[in-house]
Amino acid sequence: MSQYRQQIADFFESHKDDMLRSLSQIVAIDSSFKPCGDESKPFGEGSAAALAWAQGFARDNGFKTTNYDNYAIDIDFDDKEQVLGILSHLDVVPASKDGWHSDPFTLTERDGVLYGRGTIDDKGPSVAVLYAMKCIKELGIPLKYGFRAIMGGNEEQGCHDIEYYQSKRAFPKNIFTPDGSFPVLNCEKGLLHIRFSKPYDNARITEIKAGKSLNAIPERCEALVDGKAVISAGKAAHGSRPENGDNAITKFLSVYDKGEIGLAKLFPHGECDGSSCGLGFSDEVSGTMTCALTLLNTEGGRLNGGVDIRFPIDKTVDEILCIIKKALASAGFEIDKYQGMEPHYVDGSGDFVQKLLKVYEEVKGEKGCCIAEGGITYVHNTEGGVAFGAEFPDEQNNMHGANEHISLETFMINCNMYANAIVEICGSDVRGKK
């Protein structure tokens, strides 16, 4: 890798306090989706404020930045031909204070770990990208080609931000996102989000309220059973990793669903692959699928539910939808709406991926490889796009859950990875300073 690796590492070490201050500022903004009735802020006040914060950082450091109607922003490093785009998002999933040992919107450091909503998904990685740009500029590292950072405000609610952005400006040839895992995530399972319901009038279980987001394992289920309040407590996790959580809905159903709800048999507590629904598929590249019941509530005389499914690359949305529809119908439910994404796969032998793996090996000091996951990253619908970080496969960062965090060590590695990747891909001039 470049002769600048040590200079880059020294830069980040000397700017650690500034980086943490910046991370604290952006974490303090609740940028979850909250419509405000203002068409100029399509995803709410918080999302727009987060984008404005990033633009302020860019301007303060001398970069050209453009706001695309508060859908997304971009930051150009210089005026050279751009061969790289780094795509991250500044919106977050909602955060109540349940289960947190600190305020989710106050960056809190404890024993070398940084807690706060967005620290791993995706505000921490976004700050790392911003400081990677600042680092290269202030060190005066000469690049043959240009690049840009692109930051959106609606990844958690369907990526409408990037759809809009791409209608205004095309992506560069190569794109990576810090919205996944290291070493290089080149295989993403397909996604199917389903909302379903049926008429409901039960004298024994009169109310159920559980789940806040389709893509998060619920940590709490509240119900009225025989006139008494019942609370089932679990552990939150990302919807693509149900094995890391403890689903409060299925825990409740395992005790109280005697057949009148009809979901306990389809979603047994502890089962994560949808086998009881007739699913349970796997393949050699992407591994075993996941299927999680993430929403359940009574409202308007109906029982409403939601399911998060991540399926292998050898299956399609239509195949999975047909199976789960039949399973839900057996319990009297009908599908109200669904959203699906086909699997995403990029050949790991290409030059772009190989350069990223080279950077990973030299910064981390260990062998790099391509990996597959169930999480839908920001490049899922981008041809040739891969995820490069921000977390490591063995980390449990409580993404989308209480006490979301990133270790200070991982945060610093992120900064070094992204700066060195930019230098590697954009081609530092070997005639430059050493």
C-alpha positions in Angstrom: 0.0 0.0 0.0 1.0 3.6 -0.1 4.0 5.1 1.6 1.5 7.4 3.5 0.1 4.7 5.8 2.0 5.8 8.8 1.3 9.5 8.2 -2.4 8.7 7.9 -2.3 6.7 11.2 -0.5 9.6 13.0 -3.0 12.1 11.7 -6.0 10.2 13.1 -4.2 9.7 16.4 -3.6 13.4 16.7 -7.1 14.3 15.7 -8.9 11.7 18.0 -10.5 14.4 20.2 -11.8 16.3 17.2 -13.3 13.1 15.7 -15.1 12.2 18.9 -16.4 15.7 19.2 -17.8 15.5 15.7 -19.3 12.1 16.4 -20.9 13.5 19.5 -22.5 16.3 17.5 -24.1 14.1 14.9 -25.2 11.4 17.4 -27.1 14.2 19.2 -29.4 14.7 16.2 -32.4 12.3 16.3 -32.5 11.7 12.5 -35.1 8.9 12.5 -37.9 9.2 10.0 -40.5 11.6 11.3 -42.6 13.4 8.7 -43.0 17.0 9.6 -45.4 18.3 6.9 -42.6 20.3 5.3 -42.1 19.2 1.7 -38.6 20.7 1.7 -37.7 18.2 4.5 -39.1 14.9 3.0 -37.8 12.7 5.9 -38.3 15.1 8.7 -36.5 17.8 10.7 -33.9 15.4 12.1 -32.8 13.9 8.8 -32.5 17.3 7.3 -30.5 18.6 10.3 -28.1 15.6 10.0 -27.5 16.3 6.3 -26.9 20.0 7.2 -24.4 19.1 9.9 -22.3 17.1 7.3 -22.5 19.9 4.8 -21.2 22.3 7.5 -18.3 20.0 8.2 -17.5 19.8 4.5 -17.6 23.6 4.0 -15.5 24.3 7.1 -12.9 22.0 5.6 -12.9 23.5 2.1 -14.9 20.9 0.2 -17.5 21.5 -2.4 -20.9 20.2 -1.2 -24.3 20.0 -2.7 -27.7 19.4 -1.1 -30.2 17.5 -3.2 -33.5 18.8 -1.7 -32.7 17.2 1.7 -32.8 13.7 0.2 -29.0 13.4 0.1 -25.9 15.5 -0.1 -22.6 14.9 -1.8 -19.1 16.2 -1.1 -16.5 16.4 -3.9 -12.9 16.0 -2.9 -11.6 18.0 -5.9 -12.4 18.7 -9.6 -10.6 15.7 -11.0 -12.3 12.8 -12.8 -14.0 10.7 -10.1 -13.4 7.0 -10.0 -14.8 6.3 -6.5 -17.9 7.1 -4.5 -18.3 6.3 -0.8 -22.0 6.0 0.2 -23.2 6.3 3.8 -26.3 7.4 5.5 -27.1 9.8 8.4 -30.6 8.6 9.3 -31.1 6.1 12.1 -33.8 3.8 13.3 -36.0 5.1 16.2 -34.6 4.8 19.7 -36.6 4.8 22.9 -34.7 4.8 26.2 -35.9 1.3 27.1 -32.9 -0.9 27.7 -30.3 1.8 27.3 -27.8 2.5 30.1 -27.3 6.0 28.7 -29.2 8.5 26.6 -29.2 7.1 23.0 -28.6 10.6 21.6 -25.7 11.4 23.8 -22.3 9.9 22.8 -21.1 8.1 25.9 -17.7 6.5 26.2 -17.3 3.6 28.6 -14.3 1.3 28.9 -13.2 2.1 25.4 -16.6 1.7 23.8 -18.7 4.5 22.2 -22.4 4.2 22.8 -25.2 6.1 21.0 -27.8 5.6 18.3 -26.0 5.6 14.9 -22.5 5.0 16.3 -22.2 1.8 14.1 -25.1 2.5 11.7 -24.1 4.8 10.0 -23.0 8.0 11.8 -19.8 6.6 13.2 -18.6 5.3 9.8 -19.8 8.6 8.1 -17.6 10.6 10.5 -14.7 8.3 9.7 -15.3 9.0 6.0 -15.4 12.8 6.5 -12.1 12.7 8.5 -10.5 10.4 5.9 -11.2 13.2 3.4 -9.8 15.8 5.8 -6.8 13.7 6.4 -5.9 13.3 2.7 -6.4 17.0 2.1 -4.4 18.2 5.1 -1.5 15.8 4.5 -1.4 16.9 0.9 -1.4 13.4 -0.5 -1.5 13.7 -4.3 -4.2 11.6 -6.1 -4.4 10.9 -9.8 -8.2 10.7 -9.6 -11.0 12.3 -7.7 -13.8 10.9 -5.5 -16.8 12.0 -3.6 -18.7 11.1 -0.5 -22.5 10.7 -0.8 -24.6 10.8 2.3 -28.3 10.2 2.4 -31.2 10.7 4.9 -33.5 7.7 4.2 -31.6 4.4 4.2 -33.6 3.0 7.1 -37.0 3.6 5.4 -36.4 2.3 1.9 -33.5 4.2 0.3 -35.8 6.8 -1.5 -33.0 9.3 -0.9 -30.6 7.5 -3.2 -33.2 6.9 -5.8 -33.7 10.6 -5.9 -30.0 11.4 -5.8 -29.3 9.1 -8.8 -32.0 10.9 -10.8 -29.9 14.0 -10.4 -26.4 12.7 -10.6 -24.8 9.4 -11.6 -22.6 7.4 -9.3 -18.9 7.1 -10.0 -17.7 3.8 -11.5 -16.7 2.2 -8.2 -18.9 2.4 -5.1 -18.4 1.1 -1.6 -20.4 1.7 1.6 -19.3 1.5 5.3 -22.8 0.1 5.9 -21.9 -3.5 6.4 -18.9 -5.6 7.5 -15.2 -6.1 6.9 -13.3 -7.5 5.1 -15.5 -7.0 2.0 -19.2 -7.8 1.9 -19.9 -8.8 -1.7 -22.9 -11.0 -1.2 -26.2 -9.8 0.3 -29.2 -12.0 0.8 -32.6 -11.0 -0.7 -35.1 -9.1 1.5 -38.8 -9.6 2.0 -40.7 -7.3 4.4 -44.3 -8.3 4.9 -47.2 -6.7 6.7 -50.3 -8.9 7.3 -53.5 -8.9 9.3 -56.8 -10.5 10.0 -60.1 -9.6 11.9 -59.6 -10.0 15.6 -62.0 -10.1 18.5 -60.8 -12.3 21.3 -62.1 -12.1 24.8 -59.0 -13.6 26.4 -56.1 -11.7 24.7 -57.7 -8.3 24.1 -54.6 -6.1 23.3 -51.1 -6.7 22.0 -48.5 -4.1 21.3 -45.0 -5.1 20.2 -42.3 -4.0 17.8 -41.3 -0.6 16.4 -39.6 -1.4 13.1 -39.9 -4.2 10.6 -36.1 -4.6 10.5 -35.5 -4.9 14.3 -36.1 -7.8 16.7 -38.5 -6.5 19.3 -37.3 -6.3 22.9 -40.7 -5.8 24.5 -44.2 -7.2 24.0 -47.1 -5.7 26.0 -50.5 -7.4 26.2 -53.8 -7.6 28.1 -54.6 -11.3 28.9 -57.7 -12.0 30.9 -57.8 -8.3 31.9 -54.3 -8.3 33.3 -51.3 -6.6 31.9 -48.6 -8.9 30.7 -45.1 -7.8 29.6 -42.7 -10.1 27.7 -39.1 -8.9 27.8 -36.5 -9.9 25.2 -33.4 -8.5 23.6 -33.3 -6.3 20.5 -31.2 -7.1 17.5 -31.0 -6.3 13.8 -33.7 -8.0 11.8 -31.1 -9.8 9.7 -29.5 -11.3 12.8 -32.4 -12.7 14.9 -30.0 -15.2 16.5 -28.3 -12.2 18.3 -31.6 -11.2 20.0 -34.4 -12.7 22.0 -37.7 -12.1 20.3 -40.2 -10.7 22.8 -43.2 -11.4 20.4 -42.4 -15.1 19.9 -41.6 -15.4 23.6 -45.1 -14.1 24.4 -46.8 -16.3 21.8 -45.0 -19.4 23.1 -46.8 -19.0 26.4 -50.1 -17.4 25.6 -51.1 -18.3 22.0 -53.4 -21.3 22.4 -54.5 -21.2 18.8 -56.6 -18.1 18.7 -53.8 -16.0 17.3 -52.3 -18.8 15.2 -48.7 -17.6 15.0 -47.0 -19.7 17.7 -46.8 -22.7 15.4 -45.5 -20.7 12.4 -42.9 -18.8 14.5 -41.7 -20.9 17.4 -39.6 -19.1 19.9 -35.9 -19.5 19.1 -36.4 -20.6 15.5 -34.7 -18.1 13.1 -34.8 -19.7 9.6 -38.6 -19.9 9.0 -38.6 -23.7 8.8 -42.1 -23.9 10.4 -43.4 -21.6 7.6 -42.0 -24.0 5.0 -38.9 -21.9 4.4 -35.5 -22.7 6.0 -33.5 -22.5 2.8 -29.7 -22.1 2.5 -26.9 -22.2 -0.1 -23.2 -22.5 -0.2 -22.5 -18.8 -1.0 -25.0 -16.9 1.2 -25.6 -19.5 4.0 -28.9 -20.0 5.9 -31.8 -17.7 5.5 -33.5 -15.8 8.4 -37.2 -15.2 9.1 -38.4 -13.1 12.1 -41.8 -12.0 13.4 -41.0 -8.4 14.3 -44.3 -6.6 14.6 -47.6 -7.5 16.3 -50.4 -5.3 17.5 -54.2 -5.0 17.8 -55.8 -2.0 16.2 -59.2 -1.2 14.7 -60.6 -4.7 15.2 -57.7 -6.3 13.5 -54.5 -8.1 14.5 -51.6 -6.7 12.5 -48.2 -8.3 12.1 -44.9 -7.9 10.3 -42.2 -10.3 9.1 -38.6 -9.7 8.2 -37.1 -12.3 5.8 -33.6 -12.5 4.4 -33.2 -15.3 1.8 -30.3 -16.9 -0.1 -29.1 -15.8 -3.6 -30.5 -18.9 -5.3 -34.1 -17.9 -4.5 -36.3 -15.0 -5.6 -38.8 -12.7 -4.0 -41.7 -14.4 -5.7 -40.7 -17.8 -4.6 -40.4 -16.8 -0.9 -43.5 -14.7 -1.1 -45.6 -17.6 -2.3 -44.5 -19.8 0.5 -44.9 -17.3 3.4 -48.3 -16.2 2.0 -49.6 -19.8 2.1 -48.3 -20.3 5.7 -49.9 -17.1 6.9 -53.2 -18.0 5.2 -53.3 -21.2 7.1 -53.7 -19.1 10.3 -56.3 -16.8 8.7 -54.0 -13.9 7.8 -53.9 -12.0 4.6 -50.9 -10.0 3.3 -51.7 -6.3 3.3 -48.4 -5.1 1.6 -44.9 -6.2 1.1 -41.5 -4.9 -0.1 -38.9 -7.1 -1.6 -35.4 -6.9 -2.9 -33.6 -9.6 -4.9 -30.2 -10.8 -3.7 -27.1 -8.8 -4.6 -23.8 -10.4 -5.6 -20.5 -8.9 -6.9 -17.7 -11.1 -8.3 -14.9 -11.0 -5.7 -12.1 -11.4 -8.2 -12.5 -8.0 -9.8 -9.8 -5.2 -9.4 -12.0 -3.0 -7.2 -12.7 -5.7 -4.6 -9.1 -6.9 -4.7 -7.8 -3.4 -3.9 -10.1 -3.2 -0.9 -9.0 -6.6 0.3 -5.3 -5.4 -0.1 -6.0 -2.4 2.0 -7.8 -4.5 4.6 -4.9 -6.9 4.9 -2.3 -4.1 5.3 -4.3 -2.0 7.8 -5.7 -4.9 9.9 -2.7 -7.2 9.5 -4.7 -10.3 8.7 -5.9 -12.2 5.6 -8.9 -10.6 3.9 -11.8 -12.4 2.2 -15.2 -11.8 0.7 -18.2 -12.5 2.9 -22.0 -12.9 2.7 -24.6 -11.5 5.1 -28.3 -11.0 5.5 -28.2 -7.3 6.1 -29.3 -5.1 3.3 -26.5 -2.5 2.8 -26.8 0.9 1.1 -25.4 -0.6 -2.1 -27.8 -3.5 -2.4 -29.3 -2.1 -5.6 -26.1 -0.6 -7.0 -24.4 -2.7 -9.7 -20.8 -3.5 -8.6 -21.2 -1.9 -5.2 -19.8 -3.6 -2.1 -19.7 -3.0 1.6 -16.3 -2.2 3.2 -16.9 -2.2 7.0 -17.8 -0.7 9.3 -18.0 -3.6 11.8 -16.1 -6.9 12.0 -18.0 -10.2 11.7 -17.2 -11.2 15.3 -18.5 -8.0 16.8 -21.9 -7.6 18.5 -22.6 -3.9 18.2 -26.4 -3.9 19.0 -27.2 -2.4 15.6 -30.8 -1.1 15.7 -31.0 -2.1 19.4 -30.5 -0.6 22.8 -26.9 0.3 23.6 -25.8 0.5 20.0 -22.1 1.0 20.0 -18.7 1.0 18.3 -15.5 0.4 20.1 -13.0 3.2 19.9 -10.5 0.8 18.4 -12.9 -0.1 15.5 -13.7 3.5 15.0 -10.0 4.4 14.6 -9.5 1.4 12.2 -12.5 2.6 10.2 -10.7 6.0 9.7 -7.5 4.3 8.6 -9.3 1.9 6.3 -11.2 4.6 4.4 -8.3 7.0 4.0 -6.0 4.2 2.8 -8.7 2.8 0.5 -9.1 6.2 -1.1 -5.4 6.5 -1.7 -5.2 3.0 -3.1 -8.2 3.3 -5.5 -7.6 6.9 -6.5 -3.9 6.2 -7.2 -1.5 8.3 -5.2 1.2 9.8 -7.3 4.5 7.9 -6.4 6.4 11.1 -7.4 4.8 12.9 -4.5 6.2 13.5 -1.0 7.3 10.5 1.1 
